[in-house]
Amino acid sequence: MRSSRLLALLVLLPLPALAGGPVIILDPGHGGEQAGASAPSGLKEKSLALTLAKKVKKSLEDELGATVILTRDRDALVQLSERVTLANGKKPDLFLSIHANSMPTQKQRLINEGIETYFLSAAASGEQAKKVAARENAEVGGQPKGAAGDTLSFILADLQRSEAHHDSSRLAYAVHEALVQATGAVDRGVQQAPFYVLMGLDAPAVLVEVGFISHPQEGKRLAEDEYQATLAAAITQGVGGFLRQVTARDGQKE
């Protein structure tokens, strides 16, 4: 309980630039021939993710003095493995992948809305988390292989980097709570799932589903410039709170 109150306080503090400025990788989901989900208006997930990522980039630079690198800065197909390689090459302080959620049937599209935030796990935290991971992983041409030649061993080896994994959990909660508070969106919780784009990263990494693009009202809201600005500011708020928490913890170790 005490740690939750501390995290909430850190998230709500003003956001002066941090000394030296963090290095952050933003990953706009999909791109090119991989359009992702669609809104009733025709808005594609790949376009929303890129537009929002550019706004988050500017917000992080302005508010945190961050160096922000996009895994793609235009409508182009970048393989998930290439995104991880690019990220690790930059030695970032954190990695954040931006997506929009969707439901397959008309009835589900009318009902399901809200924000979900994920960090890596060998097993999904629920049936819906499993389905989201399967949808976002669908563009993978070949699954990553671990020492034993299977995806599970790859993930388990990845999770052995326990500090990065624990920090991924902290990052997920910080960003998620800031997003829900700022937007008033339905809180669908922080969850775990085996997302390929989060595998093999040497930094805390999360994937954010900023809303259901398939929902009539939320899909329309996600297309609005003002709402996107709110999302960008909230993500920055959450990232800032996470970085302060990590800085305070590391300072206590010295």
C-alpha positions in Angstrom: 0.0 0.0 0.0 2.8 2.3 0.9 4.5 1.7 -2.4 1.3 2.5 -4.3 1.0 5.8 -2.5 4.6 6.6 -3.2 4.1 5.8 -6.9 1.0 8.0 -7.1 2.9 10.9 -5.5 5.8 10.5 -7.9 3.4 10.5 -10.9 1.7 13.7 -9.7 4.9 15.7 -9.1 5.8 18.4 -11.6 7.9 17.2 -14.5 11.2 19.3 -14.8 13.7 17.8 -17.1 15.7 15.0 -15.6 19.4 15.3 -15.3 21.1 14.1 -18.5 17.7 13.2 -20.1 16.4 9.7 -20.5 16.7 7.7 -23.7 13.3 6.4 -24.7 12.2 4.2 -27.6 8.7 4.7 -28.8 7.3 1.9 -31.0 4.2 2.8 -33.1 2.5 -0.5 -33.7 2.1 -2.0 -37.2 2.8 0.0 -40.4 3.0 -0.6 -44.1 1.0 -3.6 -45.2 0.2 -4.4 -41.6 -2.6 -2.0 -40.9 -3.8 -3.4 -37.6 -7.3 -2.8 -36.4 -9.8 -0.3 -37.9 -12.3 2.2 -36.5 -15.9 2.4 -37.9 -14.7 5.7 -39.5 -12.0 3.8 -41.4 -9.1 5.1 -39.2 -6.4 2.4 -39.2 -4.5 1.4 -36.0 -1.1 1.9 -37.8 -2.0 5.6 -38.5 -3.3 6.3 -35.1 -0.2 4.7 -33.5 2.2 6.8 -35.5 0.3 10.0 -35.0 0.1 9.5 -31.3 3.7 8.3 -31.0 4.9 11.6 -32.6 2.9 13.6 -30.1 4.2 11.5 -27.2 7.8 12.1 -28.6 7.3 15.8 -28.5 5.8 15.7 -25.0 8.6 13.6 -23.6 11.2 15.9 -25.2 9.6 19.0 -23.9 8.7 17.8 -20.4 11.5 15.4 -19.6 14.3 16.5 -21.8 14.3 13.0 -23.2 16.1 11.7 -26.3 13.2 9.9 -28.1 13.7 7.4 -31.0 10.8 6.0 -33.0 11.0 2.5 -34.4 9.3 3.9 -37.4 8.6 7.5 -38.4 6.5 6.9 -41.4 4.0 4.3 -42.8 6.5 1.5 -43.3 6.6 -2.1 -42.4 9.3 -2.8 -39.7 9.5 -6.3 -38.5 9.1 -6.9 -34.7 12.6 -8.4 -34.5 14.0 -5.3 -36.2 12.3 -3.1 -33.6 13.9 -5.0 -30.8 17.4 -4.8 -32.4 17.1 -1.1 -33.0 16.0 -0.5 -29.4 18.8 -2.5 -27.8 21.3 -0.8 -30.0 20.3 2.6 -28.5 20.6 1.3 -24.9 17.4 3.0 -23.8 16.1 3.7 -20.4 12.7 2.3 -21.4 10.7 1.0 -24.4 7.0 1.7 -25.0 4.9 0.2 -27.8 1.7 2.0 -28.8 -1.4 0.2 -30.1 -5.2 0.3 -30.2 -7.4 -2.5 -29.3 -10.3 -4.1 -31.3 -13.0 -6.7 -31.0 -14.0 -9.1 -33.8 -17.8 -9.1 -33.7 -20.3 -6.3 -34.0 -21.8 -7.0 -30.6 -18.4 -7.0 -28.9 -17.4 -3.8 -30.7 -20.4 -2.0 -29.2 -19.6 -3.1 -25.7 -15.8 -3.2 -25.2 -13.9 0.0 -24.5 -11.1 1.1 -22.3 -7.3 1.1 -21.7 -5.1 -1.9 -21.1 -1.3 -1.9 -20.4 0.9 -5.0 -20.8 4.3 -6.2 -19.8 6.0 -9.4 -20.8 5.0 -12.8 -19.4 5.4 -16.4 -20.6 1.7 -16.9 -20.1 -1.2 -14.4 -20.6 -2.9 -13.2 -17.4 -6.4 -14.0 -18.9 -8.2 -15.2 -22.0 -8.7 -11.6 -23.3 -4.9 -10.9 -22.8 -4.1 -14.0 -24.7 -6.3 -12.9 -27.6 -4.8 -9.4 -27.6 -1.3 -10.8 -27.8 -2.3 -13.2 -30.5 -3.7 -10.3 -32.6 -0.7 -8.1 -32.1 1.7 -11.0 -32.8 0.0 -12.0 -36.0 2.3 -10.1 -38.2 5.3 -12.1 -37.1 6.7 -14.1 -40.0 8.8 -16.5 -37.8 8.6 -16.9 -34.1 11.7 -16.0 -32.1 13.6 -19.1 -30.9 15.1 -19.7 -27.5 18.0 -21.9 -26.4 15.7 -24.9 -26.5 14.3 -23.9 -29.9 10.9 -22.7 -28.7 9.2 -19.5 -27.9 8.6 -20.4 -24.3 12.3 -20.9 -23.5 13.0 -17.6 -25.2 10.6 -15.8 -22.9 11.7 -17.6 -19.8 15.3 -16.6 -20.6 14.2 -13.1 -21.1 12.4 -13.0 -17.8 15.6 -14.0 -16.0 16.7 -10.4 -16.4 14.6 -9.9 -13.2 15.3 -6.2 -12.5 14.3 -5.2 -16.0 11.2 -7.3 -15.7 10.2 -5.9 -12.3 10.8 -2.4 -13.7 8.5 -3.3 -16.7 5.8 -3.9 -14.1 6.5 -0.6 -12.4 6.5 1.2 -15.7 3.2 -0.4 -16.8 1.4 0.6 -13.6 2.8 4.2 -13.7 1.7 4.8 -17.3 -1.6 2.9 -17.0 -2.7 4.8 -13.8 -1.8 8.2 -15.4 -3.7 7.3 -18.6 -6.9 6.2 -16.8 -6.8 9.2 -14.5 -6.3 11.7 -17.3 -8.8 10.3 -19.7 -11.6 8.9 -17.5 -11.5 5.8 -19.8 -12.6 2.4 -18.6 -9.8 0.8 -16.6 -9.2 -2.6 -18.0 -6.1 -3.1 -15.9 -2.4 -3.9 -16.2 -2.0 -7.3 -17.6 0.7 -9.7 -18.8 1.1 -11.5 -22.1 3.8 -13.0 -24.4 4.1 -10.1 -26.9 7.0 -10.7 -29.4 7.8 -7.0 -29.5 8.6 -7.0 -25.8 11.0 -10.1 -26.0 14.7 -9.7 -25.8 14.7 -6.1 -24.7 17.5 -5.0 -22.3 15.3 -2.2 -20.8 11.9 -2.0 -19.0 9.3 -2.5 -21.7 5.5 -2.2 -22.0 2.8 -2.2 -24.6 -0.1 0.2 -24.2 -3.5 -0.4 -25.8 -4.8 3.2 -25.6 -8.4 2.3 -26.3 -10.7 0.3 -28.5 -10.5 1.7 -32.0 -13.4 -0.6 -32.9 -15.8 1.0 -30.4 -18.1 3.6 -32.0 -17.5 6.3 -29.4 -14.0 5.5 -28.2 -12.8 5.0 -31.8 -14.1 8.5 -32.7 -12.5 9.9 -29.6 -9.1 8.3 -30.4 -9.2 10.2 -33.7 -9.5 13.6 -32.1 -6.4 15.8 -31.8 -7.4 17.0 -28.3 -7.8 13.5 -26.9 -4.6 12.4 -28.5 -2.9 15.3 -26.7 -4.4 14.2 -23.4 -3.1 10.6 -24.0 0.4 12.0 -24.9 0.5 14.1 -21.7 -0.6 11.2 -19.6 2.0 8.9 -21.0 4.6 11.5 -20.3 3.3 11.9 -16.7 3.5 8.2 -16.1 7.0 7.8 -17.6 8.2 10.7 -15.5 6.8 9.1 -12.3 8.4 5.8 -13.2 11.8 7.4 -13.9 11.7 9.3 -10.6 10.8 6.0 -8.7 13.8 4.2 -10.3 16.1 7.2 -9.6 15.0 7.3 -6.0 15.5 3.5 -5.6 18.9 3.5 -7.3 20.0 6.5 -5.1 19.2 4.4 -2.0 21.5 1.6 -3.3 24.6 4.0 -3.4 
